[in-house]
Amino acid sequence: MGTFQIEGGHRLSGEIQPQGAKNEALQILCAVLLTSEKIRITNIPDILDVNKLIRLLKNLGVKVNHEDKGSYTFQSDELDLDYLSSEQFKIDGSGLRGSIMIVGPLLARFGKGYIPRPGGDKIGRRRLDTHFEGFIKLGAKFRYNKEERFYGVEAPAEGLKGDYMLLEEASVTGTANIVMAAVLAKGTTTIYNAACEPYLQQLCKMLNSMGAKISGVGSNLLTIEGVSELGGCEHRVLPDMVEIGSWIGLAAMTRSEITIKNVNWEMLGLIPNTFRKLGITVEKSGDDIHIPAHTEGYEVQNFIDGSIMNISDAPWPGFTPDLLSIILVVATQARGSILVHQKMFESRLFFVDKLIDMGAKIILCDPHRATVIGHDFKSKLKATTMSSPDIRAGISLLIAALSAKGTSVIHNIEQIDRGYEDIDKRLKAIGAKIERIA
């Protein structure tokens, strides 16, 4: 189990380049299974979750060539489908939640797809029903081995057939999986209440460049005209908007002047304005974000009627749930109070006990809501020893430690490494005192 040792209380300065988007990369990588032709993808982040999926694809027989930093080619012309019934696949697939998205492409191209129950963050229930209900609407037969916790879908002899479906929830990975299955189905598929996050938009754009016919991209109503085959393409992964939000929070909490480079502003949605609600100055400079040093702190806005600021998550174009933990940490040093409402996951706020140990004033109202009373930097957080429970809580605790007085220790940093590339090296480059000691 890896460990970070952080000496907090130092101001940072300089420029930082966001990595490629983790959540987009996991979808895009699964899409390479839809064609036998070569696909080139750039700006792939070098993080644990993505590297696990690349290893799984290699074990499945995908020809993977690492050309340069973040740049790969993939060719799925000689796959070993027997791997799907192997013990190794059970190990590889169960260790990564993103592995669920190989099922749609395999079902579309080969008529069958299997996956062990996938792992991932322990942030509450994340049902897979949307994925499989979508496949069933396309004509697939669903199988589940309860003893081995193994899922499977098989297409009928005549192949998948397009249909109309209204998704029960706007699941990002569920929508991605269904779209990848539908692009090779016969006829027209209409998906209402589809997710429309930038990651999903990027996937649809990539598939269209491969020859798919998807319309309504960016909306919650997708129409897919099935085609007989797809070809190769080149695709570049967006900068990671969750990491961009993390750096905004880091700059505010450490009262540092930081420039975040090449952020792709048009894909950030509500992120800049949500941080502005906490009183943080977020300046647009070309395609960069500049955060000046908040030497006088930052003050939370109130609603027009004077009531306490409430920041909650929602499916896109709402505020992403992946940044609520950052908002919560940043609020601990704000001037004023906020209510953080985590609507989409019931276990994501349970890391607040660690912040309370550091001296934060937080009332956990229930599994979904926390009230934060800011210190206004009049009382610094105290250094402590803690363990990272998941990716987003982990980066939030790291930001808290960088702002705290004294030396903190964070264990289980593999959780942070799952989502953030070379984070200690990049933080050192802007002045952070952080060491990877195990």
N, C-alpha and C positions, 0 to 999 in steps of 0.2 A: 504493500500500500504506500503510494507516494505521498510526500509532504512538502508544503511550502512554508518557509519561514519569512515573515513580512515585518519589516521595521516601518511602522506607520508614522504619520504626521509630516511627511515631506511633500512639498509642492512639486508638481511635475510640469514639464513644458516640452513643446515640440509638435511634430506631426506623427500621425499614426494612420496606417493604411488598413481598412477593413478587409478581412478575408472573404473568400467566396461564401455564398449562403449555404449553410449546412442543410437546411430543409429542402432547398431547391436541388442541391446536389444528389440527395438520396432518391428523389424522384427521377431526375434526369438519367442517373446511372442505371436504374431499372429499365428505362426505355430503350437502352441499347439492345435489349433482348428481342425487340420487335422486328429486327432486320438482320439479314446475313451480311449486309454491306458495312463498310468501315465508318465509324463515327468518331469525330474529334471533338473533345470537350476541353475548354480552358477555364482557368480560375477555380479549379477544384480545391477546396480547403484540405490541408494535410492534418486531419483530425481523426481521433480514434473511430468514431462511428462511420465515417466515410471510408476509412481504410479497411474496416471490417467488411463493409459491403463490397468493396473492390476485391478483397480476398475471396469472398463467397462467389462472386462472378467468375473469378479465375478457376475456382474449384468446379464450377459448373461447365467450364470449357471455353469461356470467353477469352479471346486473345487480347491481352492488355499490354500496351506499350507506353511506358512512362517517358515522354519526350523531354520534358523540362518541368521546372517547378510549376505545379498546378495544371500542367498540360498532359493529356493522355489521349491515346486512340484505343478504341474498342471494336472488336469484330466478333460477332456471334454466329459464325458460319459452321462451326463444328462442335455443337454442345453435347455434353454427356448427361443425358436426362436420367440415367441410372443413379447419378449423384443425389437426386431428389429423394430416393428411398434409402439412402445410406445413413449410418449412425453419425458420420461426420457432418452431414447436412443438418441433422437435428441439433447438433452442438452449435454450428455456425448460425443457423437461422434463429434459434431461441435466444441468442446473445444480442440481438439487434432488432429493435422494433421496426425500423425501416425496411427490414427484409420482407415484410408483408407485401410490399409493392412489386415484388417479382411475380406474384401470382397472376395479375392481370395480363402482363405481356406473354407469359408462358401459356396461359389459357387461350389467348388470342391466336398465337402463332402455332402452338403444338397441340392444342385441344385439351390440355390438362395442366394443373398447377397445384403444388403442395407447399405447405409451410408448417413448421412446428409453431406452437403458441409463442409469439415473439416477446422479447424482453423490453428493456427501456427504463425510463425514469419511473420511480414509485410516487406519482403525483396524483393518484386517484384512478378511478375506472376509465378506461378508454376502450369502448366496445369496438368489436370488429364487424358487427352486424351490417353496417352500411356497405362495407366491401362486398360481403357475400350475398346480401339481398340484391345488390346491383348485378352481380354475376348471374344469379338465378333469373332475374328479369331478362337477361340476354339468352337464357335457355340452358345455362349450365346446371349440372346436378351437384349438389353439395354433400360432402361427407365429413364426418368428424369422428375421430378415434378418441373417445373420452379417456381411455386408459393411458394412451401415449400423448394425449393433448396435441393431436396432429390434425390439421385442417386440409381439405382437398376439394377441388372443383374439377369437373370434367365436362367438356362440351359434347353435345349430341353428334351423331354421325354426320348430320347435314351442316354442322358448324353453328357458331353463334349467330343470333338474329337480333337486329336492332329493335328497340322498344321505347316507349315513353316511361319515365320513372320520376317520381317525386321523392327525393331523399328525405328521410326522417330527420337527419341532422346534416349540416353543411360541413361534413368532415373533409379536411384537406387531403389526407392520404386516401380516404375512401373515394373521393371524387377522382383523384389521380389514377387510382387503380381501375376504376370503372371506365374512365376515358381511354386508358391504354388497352383495355379489353375491347372496347367498342370500335376503335379505329379500324380493326380488321373484320368486324362483324358485317353480315349482309344487311343491307337496308339502312334505315335512319334510326339513330338513337337520340332521344331528347332527354336531357337531365335538368330537372328543375330543382331549385334550392341547392345548386352546385356551389362548392366553395369557389371563391374568386380571388384568393390571395395571389400576390405577385409570383410566388413559387409555382402555382397552378397555371398562371398566365404564361410563364416561361416554358413550362412543359408543353402547353398547347402550341405555342409558337414553334418550339422545336419539332413537334410532331408534324405540324403543317409544312415545315421546311423539308421533312422527310417524305411528304406526299400525302399526308392525312388531310381530311376536309372537315375542319372544326370551325364553327362560327359561334359568335356570342362570347368570344374570349374577353374576360374582364367583367362579365356579368354573371348573374346566378342562373342563367338559362343557356345551356350549351346544346348545340345541335351538331351531331356528328354523322356525316355521310360515310358509310363504310367503304373502304378500298380493298383491293385484293392483295396488295403488298406495299411495303415501305422501303425507301432507299436510305442511303447515308446522308450525313450532313455535318456541319460544324456548328458548335454552340458555345456561348460564353455564359458562365454562371454569374448572376448578379452579386454585388457586394452584400454582405450579411446585415440586414437591417437590425437584427437583434444585437449583433455586436456593435453596430453604430450607436444604438441606444445605450448600450453598456458603457461606451466611452464618453457619451454625454454625461451620464450619471457619475462616472469616475472623475471627470473634470470638475463637476460641481462639488462633490463631496470632499475633494482634496484642494479646492479653491485654486485650481490650476488653469493655465492658459494652454489649450490644446486645439489643434486643427486636425479634423478627420477628413482624409483625402478621398476624392472620387466616390461619393456616396450614392450617386444616382437618385437625386432628389425626388423625381417624379414618382418613385416607387416607395417612398417613406411614409406616405399616408398621414395619419394623425400623430406620428411619433414626435416631430419637432414641436407641434403645438401642445401636446400633452406635457412635455417637459417645461414649456413656457408657463403652463398653469401652476407649476411649482415655483415660478419666479426666476427660472434659469434663462439666461440670455443665449439664444440659439441663432447664430448669424449665418446667412447664406452668402458664400463667396464663390461665385461660379458654380462648380459642382462639389465644392467642399463645404464642410460645416466648421465654423470657428466658434469656440467657447472661450470667452474672456475669463480672466481670473475673477471669481466672485469674492473679492476681499471683504466686502461688506455683507456677505451672505446672500440669501435669496428668500423671498417672501411668497407664501402660498396665496393664490387668489381665492376669493370667495365667489359663490354664485351671485347673480344679480340681486336676489332677494336676501343676501347676507348669510345664507346657510353654508355649512361646512362643505368644502370641496370634496367631491366623491369621484374617484377615478376607478373605472371598471374596465374589464376586458369584454370583447365581443368578436365574432367572426368578422373577417375583412369586409368592408373597410373600417370596421371598428378597431379599437386599440388591441394590439396583440397580447395574449396572455403571457407570452415569454418575457415580457418586459415589466410585468407588474411587480416582481420581486425587486427589480432595480428601482422602480418608483418608490417602493416601500422603504428601501434603505436610504435613498436620497432624502426622503421626507423626514428622517430622524434628525437631520440638522437644519431643516427649514425653519423659517419664522412663521409659525402658525400650525394648523392641524389639518389632517386629511383623513378620509375614510377610504381605504383600499378594499374594493369588492371583487374578489376572484370568483367569477360566475361559472367558469368552464371546467375547473378541476377542484376537487374537494380536499386535496392534501398538499396543495402548493404553498400554503401559508404556515405550515408547521415548523419551518425553520426559524420563526421569529423568536423562539425561546433563546436561541443563540445570540440574537441581537439584544434581547432584554438582559442577558448576562453581561453584555458589553456596556450596558447603561442606557440603552434606548428606552424611550417611553412609548410602549406599544400595548394596546389592549386587544387581545385576540377575542373578538366577540363570538365567533363560531368558526367552523372550518372554512367559511368563505369570506369573512369580513374581519378587517383589523383597523383600529383607529390608531393613528400615529400623531403624537404630540412632539413637535420639533424642538430641538435644543437651541437653535439659532447660533450654533457654535460656541455658546457660553459654557457648555460642558461637553468635552470631547468623549467619544466612545473609548472604552478601555480595551487594551489588548487582552486576548484570551486564547485558549486552545480549543479548537472545534473540528468538526468533520463535515465534509461536503456531502449532503444527501442526494443532490441531483445537479444537473448542469447549471440551471438558471439560479437556484439557491446558492450554488457554489461560487458563481461569479459575483453575486451580491455580497456574500460573506467576504470575498477577496477585496471588494471595493470598501467595505466597512473596515477591514483590517488596514488597508492603505491609508485610511483617514484617521485611524485610532492612535491613541497615545501609547507608545511602547511596542513590544515585539509580540506578534501573534503567530500561532502555528495552525495551519489547516491540513488535516489529514484527508485521505481518500480523494486526492486531487485528480485521480483518473476520471472522476465525474466531470471535472472542469475541462480536462484534456479531450473529452468526448466532443466538446463543442467549440473549443477555442484553440487556435493554432499557435504553438510556440508562445503562449501568453506571457510566460516569465521573461523571455528574451525581448519581446516587443515592449513590455512594460519597463524593463531596465533601460531600453533605448531612450525613453522619455524621462528617466530619472527615478524610477521606483526602486526601492530597496527590497528586493525579493530574491530568495534563493530556493532552488529545488534541492532539498537535502536528503531525499531518499527516493 
